[in-house]
Amino acid sequence: MAETKPETALYCGWAPLHDTLYRGYHDEEWGVPEYDSRALWEKFQLDGHQAGLSWITILRKRETMRAEFDGFDPEKIAKWDQARIDKALLNPGIIRSPKKVTATISNAQIYLDMRDKGETFSDYLWNFVDGKPIVNKLDNWKNVPAKTPLSETIAKDMKKRGFKFCGPVIVYAAMQAVGIVNDHEVSCPRHKQVQEFYR
């Protein structure tokens, strides 16, 4: 009689069953295509704050960060002054990096400038893949690249526009998270499920 593989083998190995927060993020959010500009911008900011840290660190602080950063509303963040920056940096529930906080403000201003010129952040990102998610067929999450030629192209363009904390590794992590690329393992049920949300 053939040995039955444990259920954990059916899911992406980076999302352990014992960590309900991490697993919930994998099962409900990661890889689902996001088309809302503000939500996309928030995810890119969170990944920027992750630089040099693990994603679980950001995930555990995400709700506190959302509260401190005014719901990641670009309209509000773009108006932050030094007093507001200082207030945020007193909050132990966020990543207290002055460079990352000021980068978020600058990124909000660029986001609004794009919008005012008639270019949504969503259209900007999805146009790099002609509006169609890239579906990879990974047999093991450990084989996922840290960056790709496409993430390097997007990162280069974002930097040209003035965005900060948007290197190719950060960009690729964000691409995976918002479903621009489907990097669930093929044995993971979510690999197929997230495709139901494709436009």
N, C-alpha and C positions, 0 to 999 in steps of 0.2 A: 504494500500500500504506500503510495507516494506521501511524503511528508507535506503537511499543509503549512504554508508560510504564514507567519503571524500577521495580524491586520496591519501592524505598523509598517510592513514592507510595501503596502499599497499606497502609502502617502509619502510626500517629499520628506526626505530624511532630516532636513534642517528644522522641521517643526515638531519638536518632541511632544508626545502625548501628555507628559506630566506637567507641561507648562501651558495652562489653559489660556493665558493671554496670547502667547505666541501662536498656539495652535488655532485659536479663534481667529487671529489675524490671517493665518494661512487659509483657513477654511471659508472665510467670509469676504475677505478683501483682496488679498494678494493675487494679482494677475487679472482681476476683473477690469475690463476696459472702462476708463473714466473719460468722460467727454466734457465735463463741466470745467470751465476755465479756472474758476477760483479754487476748486478742489484740486485740480492739477497743480496749480501754483503752490498750494499748501504742501502737497506731497514733495515737490521739488525743494521747498524750504526745509522741510523736516529732514530730507536726505542730506541737504547741505549742512545742517546742524549735526548730522551723524558723523561727518568727516573726522576720522581719527578715533571713532567710537564704534560700539556694536549697535546694530539696529534695535536689539531688545532694550537697550538703555533709552533710546528715543521712544520706543513703544510704551515703556513704563512711565515716561514723563509726558506723553502726548496730550493727555487731557489738561494737565496743568499748563502746558505750553500753549494750547489753544485758548485757554482762559487768559493767560498773560498777554498773548499776542492778538488780542481783540478778535478772536475767532479767525485769525489769519485773513482778515479783511484788508486787502491792499489799500483801499481808500483811507482807512484809519491809520494803518501802519506807516503809510507814506508821509503822514503829518507828524510823526514822532519827533520830539525835540530832545535835547540832552537830558532834561529833567525826566522825561518819560523813559529814556534809555537807562538812566540811573536807577529808576524805580524797578524796571524789569530785572536789572542785574542783581538786585537784592533778593530775588525769588530763587530759593534753592531747588524749586521744582522744574527749572528750565536749564538749558546748557548755558552757563554764565560766561560766555565768551563775548567780549565787546566787539570783536571782529565779525562774529557770526550775527550778532544782533544788528549791527550797522549795515551788514550786507543784506539782511532781510528788508531793511528800510529802503535801501537802494534798489533792491530787486522789485519792491512794491512800486516804486516810482517808474521803473522801466516797464513793468506790467501795465500800468495805467497809461503810459505814453504810447505803448503799442495799441492799446484799446482805443485811445482817443484818435489814433491814426487809422482806425478801421480794421485792425488785425487782432483777433482774439488769440489768447494764449493756447486755447484748445486747437484751433485751426493751424496755428504755427507748428505745434508739436506733431499733430497727426498728419500734416502734409509731408513730413519726412518719410512716411510709410504709405503715402497715397490713401490714407484713411483706413488701411487694412492692417490689423495686428499681424506681427510675425509669429508664426506658430513653429516653435522648435520641437524636436523629438528627442528629448534627453532621457537616457536610461538611468542616470545618476546625477543628483544635484551637485555633486562635487566636480562634475565636468563643465559646470557653467563658467564661462569666461568672466573675468573681472570687468572687461570692457570689450567693445567691438568697433570695427571701422565706422559703423553708423553712430555709435555713441560718441566717438571721437569727432565726427562731423557735426553732430548736434552741439556738443560741448564747445567746439571752435566757434560755431555761429552764435551761441549764447554769449560767449565771452566777448565776441565782436560787438554785440549789442550792449555790453556793459554788465551783464549778469555776473554775480560772484558766487563762489562755492558751487561751481557747476562743471567740475572736471569730468572726463569721460567715464571714470569709475562711478562717481555719484550719479551721473546721467543714466548709466546703464541700470543701476539699482532702481532708479525712479521709473525707467521704462518697464522694468519687470513688474514693479508694484502697481502701476496704472494700466497694465494690460497692453501696452504698445508692443510688448513681446510676451509670449506665453512660454515661460520657462518652468512650468510644472513638469515633473517627471511623467512620462507617458503612462506609467502604471498608477499614477495618482488620479483619483476620480475627478479632481478639479481641473485636470488638463482638458477634459472634454466639457465639463460644466461651464467653465468661464467662456467658452466659445458660444454659448447660447446668448450671451450678452453682446456679441459683436453686431455692429450696425450693418 
